[in-house]
């Protein structure tokens, strides 16, 4: 099953360990995690169910969308995206 990890910054607010979840896409894996930890949903997704502007999700070293397929051996990283200018 894919694993989901959160950066230390997000774990300060919502402590969650690396978790194995079922899912064949990034979105399905996150949904499985949100069933276990519903309070994480608001930190990751906006009211329309899209990834928040200041959150980035990486699989295999590349930024990915919710519809991106994942394999059982994949690791999904959720981190706070930096912005500014």
DSSP file (Angstrom, degrees, kcal/mol; ACC not computed):
  #  RESIDUE AA STRUCTURE BP1 BP2  ACC     N-H-->O    O-->H-N    N-H-->O    O-->H-N    TCO  KAPPA ALPHA  PHI   PSI    X-CA   Y-CA   Z-CA
    1    1 A X              0   0    0      0, 0.0    21,-0.2     0, 0.0    71,-0.1   0.000 360.0 360.0 360.0 146.1    0.0    0.0    0.0
    2    2 A X  E     -A   21   0A   0     19,-0.6    19,-2.6    21,-0.3     2,-0.4  -0.288 360.0-135.5 -62.4 152.5    1.2    3.5   -0.6
    3    3 A X  E     -Ab  20  75A   0     71,-2.0    73,-3.7    17,-0.2     2,-0.4  -0.858  10.3-153.8-107.9 146.2    2.6    5.5    2.3
    4    4 A X  E     -Ab  19  76A   0     15,-2.6    15,-2.2    -2,-0.4     2,-0.4  -0.984  13.2-177.3-120.2 130.9    1.8    9.1    3.1
    5    5 A X  E     - b   0  77A   0     71,-2.8    73,-2.9    -2,-0.4     2,-0.4  -0.961  12.1-151.3-126.2 146.2    4.2   11.3    5.0
    6    6 A X  E     - b   0  78A   0     -2,-0.4    73,-0.2    10,-0.3    10,-0.1  -0.903  27.0-108.2-113.7 144.0    3.8   14.9    6.2
    7    7 A X     >  -     0   0    0     71,-1.9     4,-2.1    -2,-0.4     3,-0.3  -0.208  34.2-104.9 -65.2 161.7    6.7   17.4    6.7
    8    8 A X  H  > S+     0   0    0      1,-0.2     4,-1.3     2,-0.2    -1,-0.1   0.836 118.1  61.5 -56.9 -35.8    7.7   18.4   10.2
    9    9 A X  H  > S+     0   0    0      1,-0.2     4,-0.6     2,-0.2     3,-0.4   0.935 109.4  39.9 -60.0 -46.9    6.0   21.8    9.8
   10   10 A X  H >> S+     0   0    0     -3,-0.3     4,-2.3     1,-0.2     3,-0.8   0.850 109.7  60.2 -71.4 -33.3    2.6   20.2    9.3
   11   11 A X  H 3< S+     0   0    0     -4,-2.1    -1,-0.2     1,-0.2    -2,-0.2   0.746  93.8  66.4 -67.3 -21.2    3.2   17.6   12.0
   12   12 A X  H 3< S+     0   0    0     -4,-1.3     3,-0.3    -3,-0.4    -1,-0.2   0.884 111.6  33.3 -63.8 -36.2    3.7   20.4   14.5
   13   13 A X  H << S+     0   0    0     -3,-0.8     2,-0.4    -4,-0.6    -2,-0.2   0.834 136.7  20.3 -88.2 -37.0    0.0   21.3   14.1
   14   14 A X  S  < S-     0   0    0     -4,-2.3     2,-0.3     2,-0.1    -1,-0.3  -0.799  81.1-144.7-136.1  91.2   -1.4   17.9   13.5
   15   15 A X        +     0   0    0     -2,-0.4     2,-0.3    -3,-0.3    -4,-0.1  -0.391  35.4 153.8 -63.5 119.1    0.9   15.1   14.7
   16   16 A X        -     0   0    0     -2,-0.3   -10,-0.3   -10,-0.1     3,-0.1  -0.980  32.2-140.0-146.7 133.5    0.6   12.2   12.3
   17   17 A X        -     0   0    0     -2,-0.3     2,-0.2     1,-0.2   -13,-0.1  -0.280  47.4 -70.1 -81.1 172.6    3.1    9.5   11.6
   18   18 A X        -     0   0    0    -13,-0.1     2,-0.4   -15,-0.1   -13,-0.2  -0.495  62.6-160.0 -61.3 133.5    3.9    8.0    8.2
   19   19 A X  E     -A    4   0A   0    -15,-2.2   -15,-2.6    -2,-0.2     2,-0.5  -0.958  18.2-139.7-128.0 136.2    0.8    6.0    7.3
   20   20 A X  E     +A    3   0A   0     -2,-0.4     2,-0.3   -17,-0.2   -17,-0.2  -0.815  33.8 172.2 -89.5 133.4    0.1    3.2    4.9
   21   21 A X  E     -A    2   0A   0    -19,-2.6   -19,-0.6    -2,-0.5     2,-0.2  -0.944  33.6-110.0-138.8 158.4   -3.2    3.5    3.1
   22   22 A X        +     0   0    0     -2,-0.3    10,-0.3   -21,-0.2     2,-0.2  -0.624  58.3 115.7 -83.5 148.8   -5.1    1.9    0.3
   23   23 A X        -     0   0    0     -2,-0.2   -21,-0.3     9,-0.1    -2,-0.1  -0.555  51.4-146.1 156.0 142.3   -5.6    3.9   -2.9
   24   24 A X  S    S+     0   0    0     -2,-0.2    46,-1.9    45,-0.1     2,-0.3   0.413  88.8  39.5-106.6   0.6   -4.7    3.8   -6.5
   25   25 A X  B  > S-E   69   0B   0     44,-0.3     4,-2.4     1,-0.1    44,-0.2  -0.917  89.2-108.3-135.8 165.8   -4.5    7.6   -6.9
   26   26 A X  H  > S+     0   0    0     42,-2.2     4,-2.5    39,-0.3     5,-0.2   0.935 121.3  49.9 -57.5 -45.9   -3.1   10.4   -4.7
   27   27 A X  H  > S+     0   0    0     39,-3.2     4,-2.4     1,-0.2    -1,-0.2   0.889 110.2  48.7 -62.5 -41.5   -6.7   11.5   -4.0
   28   28 A X  H  > S+     0   0    0     38,-0.4     4,-2.1     2,-0.2    -1,-0.2   0.896 111.8  49.6 -66.6 -39.9   -7.9    8.0   -3.1
   29   29 A X  H  X S+     0   0    0     -4,-2.4     4,-1.8     2,-0.2    -2,-0.2   0.920 112.3  47.6 -64.4 -43.4   -5.0    7.5   -0.8
   30   30 A X  H  X S+     0   0    0     -4,-2.5     4,-2.9     2,-0.2    -2,-0.2   0.905 109.0  54.3 -64.2 -40.4   -5.6   10.9    0.9
   31   31 A X  H  X S+     0   0    0     -4,-2.4     4,-1.6     1,-0.2    -1,-0.2   0.907 106.9  51.3 -59.7 -41.5   -9.3   10.0    1.2
   32   32 A X  H  X S+     0   0    0     -4,-2.1     4,-1.0   -10,-0.3    -1,-0.2   0.895 111.7  47.4 -62.2 -39.4   -8.4    6.8    3.0
   33   33 A X  H >X S+     0   0    0     -4,-1.8     4,-2.9     1,-0.2     3,-0.6   0.907 107.7  55.4 -67.3 -41.7   -6.2    8.8    5.4
   34   34 A X  H 3< S+     0   0    0     -4,-2.9    -1,-0.2     1,-0.3    -2,-0.2   0.793 100.4  60.0 -64.3 -27.2   -8.9   11.4    6.0
   35   35 A X  H 3< S+     0   0    0     -4,-1.6     3,-0.3    -5,-0.2    -1,-0.3   0.877 114.0  36.7 -65.0 -36.1  -11.3    8.6    7.1
   36   36 A X  H << S+     0   0    0     -4,-1.0     2,-0.3    -3,-0.6    -2,-0.2   0.866 135.0  23.4 -79.7 -39.6   -8.8    7.8    9.9
   37   37 A X    ><  +     0   0    0     -4,-2.9     3,-1.9     1,-0.1     4,-0.4  -0.678  66.9 173.9-130.5  75.7   -7.8   11.4   10.6
   38   38 A X  G >  S+     0   0    0     -3,-0.3     3,-1.1    -2,-0.3     4,-0.5   0.757  73.9  68.5 -59.6 -26.6  -10.6   13.8    9.4
   39   39 A X  G 3  S+     0   0    0      1,-0.2     4,-0.4     2,-0.2    -1,-0.3   0.715  90.1  64.5 -67.2 -18.9   -8.9   16.9   10.9
   40   40 A X  G X> S+     0   0    0     -3,-1.9     4,-1.4     1,-0.2     3,-1.0   0.790  84.6  75.1 -71.8 -27.3   -6.1   16.6    8.3
   41   41 A X  H X> S+     0   0    0     -3,-1.1     4,-3.4    -4,-0.4     3,-0.5   0.895  92.3  51.4 -54.2 -47.6   -8.6   17.2    5.4
   42   42 A X  H 34 S+     0   0    0     -4,-0.5    -1,-0.3    -3,-0.3    -2,-0.2   0.736 109.3  51.2 -65.7 -23.3   -8.9   21.0    6.1
   43   43 A X  H <4 S+     0   0    0     -3,-1.0    -1,-0.2    -4,-0.4    -2,-0.2   0.766 121.7  31.0 -81.6 -26.3   -5.1   21.4    6.1
   44   44 A X  H << S+     0   0    0     -4,-1.4     8,-2.9    -3,-0.5     2,-0.3   0.845 119.7  42.0-100.0 -42.3   -4.6   19.6    2.8
   45   45 A X  B  <  -F   51   0C   0     -4,-3.4     6,-0.2     6,-0.3    -1,-0.1  -0.807  69.8-135.1-114.0 149.8   -7.8   20.4    0.8
   46   46 A X    >   -     0   0    0      4,-2.9     3,-1.8    -2,-0.3    -1,-0.1  -0.189  46.0 -81.8 -86.8-173.6   -9.9   23.5    0.3
   47   47 A X  T 3  S+     0   0    0      1,-0.3    -1,-0.0     2,-0.1    -5,-0.0   0.707 130.4  54.1 -65.6 -20.4  -13.7   23.8    0.4
   48   48 A X  T 3  S-     0   0    0      2,-0.1    -1,-0.3     3,-0.0     3,-0.1   0.381 120.1-107.5 -93.3   3.0  -13.9   22.6   -3.2
   49   49 A X  S <  S+     0   0    0     -3,-1.8     2,-0.2     1,-0.3    -2,-0.1   0.651  78.4 129.4  80.9  15.4  -11.9   19.4   -2.5
   50   50 A X  S    S-     0   0    0      1,-0.1    -4,-2.9    15,-0.0    -1,-0.3  -0.657  71.6 -86.1 -99.0 158.2   -8.8   20.7   -4.3
   51   51 A X  B     -F   45   0C   0     -2,-0.2    -6,-0.3    -6,-0.2    -1,-0.1  -0.429  55.3-105.8 -62.4 131.0   -5.2   20.8   -3.0
   52   52 A X    >   -     0   0    0     -8,-2.9     3,-1.8    -2,-0.1    -1,-0.1  -0.190  25.3-113.8 -58.5 151.2   -4.8   24.0   -1.0
   53   53 A X  T 3  S+     0   0    0      1,-0.3    -1,-0.1    -3,-0.1    -2,-0.1   0.826 115.4  45.6 -56.1 -36.2   -2.7   26.7   -2.7
   54   54 A X  T 3  S+     0   0    0     26,-0.1    27,-1.5     2,-0.0     2,-0.4   0.012  98.4  85.7-103.3  28.2    0.1   26.4   -0.1
   55   55 A X  E <   -C   80   0A   0     -3,-1.8     2,-0.4    25,-0.3    25,-0.2  -0.987  56.2-167.2-125.0 138.4    0.3   22.6    0.0
   56   56 A X  E     -C   79   0A   0     23,-3.2    23,-2.8    -2,-0.4     2,-0.5  -0.969   5.0-157.7-124.6 143.0    2.4   20.6   -2.4
   57   57 A X  E     -C   78   0A   0     -2,-0.4     7,-3.1     7,-0.4     2,-0.4  -0.982  11.1-169.8-122.7 128.6    2.2   16.8   -2.9
   58   58 A X  E     +CD  77  63A   0     19,-2.5    19,-2.8    -2,-0.5     2,-0.4  -0.940  11.6 178.7-121.8 140.1    5.1   14.9   -4.3
   59   59 A X  E >  S-CD  76  62A   0      3,-2.4     3,-1.5    -2,-0.4    17,-0.1  -0.990  80.0  -2.8-134.2 127.8    5.3   11.3   -5.5
   60   60 A X  T 3  S-     0   0    0     15,-0.7     3,-0.1    -2,-0.4    16,-0.1   0.824 130.8 -57.8  61.3  31.2    8.6   10.0   -6.9
   61   61 A X  T 3  S+     0   0    0      1,-0.2     2,-0.4    16,-0.0    -1,-0.3   0.523 117.3 103.4  79.3   5.2   10.2   13.4   -6.5
   62   62 A X  E <  S-D   59   0A   0     -3,-1.5    -3,-2.4     0, 0.0    -1,-0.2  -0.950  77.9-108.3-125.0 143.6    7.7   15.2   -8.7
   63   63 A X  E     -D   58   0A   0     -2,-0.4     2,-0.3    -5,-0.2    -5,-0.3  -0.457  45.1-168.5 -66.7 135.3    4.7   17.4   -7.8
   64   64 A X        -     0   0    0     -7,-3.1    -7,-0.4    -2,-0.2     2,-0.2  -0.894  17.7-130.9-131.5 156.2    1.5   15.5   -8.4
   65   65 A X    >   -     0   0    0     -2,-0.3     3,-1.4    -9,-0.1   -39,-0.3  -0.451  39.3 -97.9 -95.4 172.3   -2.3   16.2   -8.6
   66   66 A X  T 3  S+     0   0    0      1,-0.3   -39,-3.2   -40,-0.2   -38,-0.4   0.821 121.5  55.3 -61.5 -32.5   -5.0   14.3   -6.9
   67   67 A X  T 3  S+     0   0    0    -41,-0.2    -1,-0.3   -42,-0.1     2,-0.2   0.528  78.3 119.2 -80.6  -5.5   -5.8   12.2  -10.0
   68   68 A X    <   -     0   0    0     -3,-1.4   -42,-2.2     1,-0.1   -41,-0.2  -0.412  67.9-120.1 -65.4 129.6   -2.2   11.0  -10.4
   69   69 A X  B     -E   25   0B   0    -44,-0.2     2,-0.3    -2,-0.2   -44,-0.3  -0.396  28.2-161.4 -69.7 146.5   -2.0    7.2  -10.1
   70   70 A X        -     0   0    0    -46,-1.9     2,-0.2    -2,-0.1   -68,-0.1  -0.946   8.4-139.2-126.8 151.7    0.1    5.6   -7.4
   71   71 A X    >   -     0   0    0     -2,-0.3     3,-2.0   -70,-0.1   -46,-0.0  -0.653  33.5-103.5-102.1 162.0    1.5    2.1   -7.0
   72   72 A X  T 3  S+     0   0    0      1,-0.3    -1,-0.1    -2,-0.2   -48,-0.0   0.798 121.6  50.9 -56.4 -29.0    1.6    0.1   -3.8
   73   73 A X  T 3  S+     0   0    0    -71,-0.1    -1,-0.3     2,-0.1   -71,-0.1   0.467  88.1 113.0 -89.7   0.0    5.3    0.9   -3.3
   74   74 A X    <   -     0   0    0     -3,-2.0   -71,-2.0   -15,-0.0     2,-0.5  -0.328  56.2-145.4 -74.0 153.7    4.9    4.7   -3.8
   75   75 A X  E     -b    3   0A   0    -73,-0.2   -15,-0.7   -55,-0.0     2,-0.5  -0.987   9.4-154.4-119.1 124.7    5.5    7.2   -1.1
   76   76 A X  E     -bC   4  59A   0    -73,-3.7   -71,-2.8    -2,-0.5     2,-0.5  -0.878   7.7-160.7-102.1 124.0    3.4   10.3   -1.1
   77   77 A X  E     -bC   5  58A   0    -19,-2.8   -19,-2.5    -2,-0.5     2,-0.5  -0.919   3.0-164.9-109.0 128.5    4.9   13.4    0.6
   78   78 A X  E     +bC   6  57A   0    -73,-2.9   -71,-1.9    -2,-0.5     2,-0.3  -0.954  22.0 160.0-112.5 123.3    2.6   16.3    1.7
   79   79 A X  E     - C   0  56A   0    -23,-2.8   -23,-3.2    -2,-0.5     2,-0.5  -0.940  45.8 -95.6-141.1 162.8    4.4   19.5    2.5
   80   80 A X  E     - C   0  55A   0     -2,-0.3   -25,-0.3   -25,-0.2     2,-0.2  -0.679  41.4-136.0 -78.8 123.8    3.7   23.2    2.8
   81   81 A X        -     0   0    0    -27,-1.5     2,-0.4    -2,-0.5    -1,-0.0  -0.567  15.2-132.7 -79.1 144.4    4.5   25.0   -0.4
   82   82 A X        +     0   0    0     -2,-0.2     2,-0.3     2,-0.0   -27,-0.0  -0.776  29.3 171.2 -98.1 142.5    6.5   28.2   -0.2
   83   83 A X        +     0   0    0     -2,-0.4     2,-0.3   -29,-0.1   -29,-0.0  -0.909  17.7 104.2-140.8 169.9    5.4   31.3   -2.0
   84   84 A X              0   0    0     -2,-0.3    -2,-0.0     1,-0.1     0, 0.0  -0.891 360.0 360.0 144.8-174.5    6.4   34.9   -2.1
   85   85 A X              0   0    0     -2,-0.3    -1,-0.1     0, 0.0     0, 0.0   0.414 360.0 360.0-162.2 360.0    8.3   37.3   -4.2
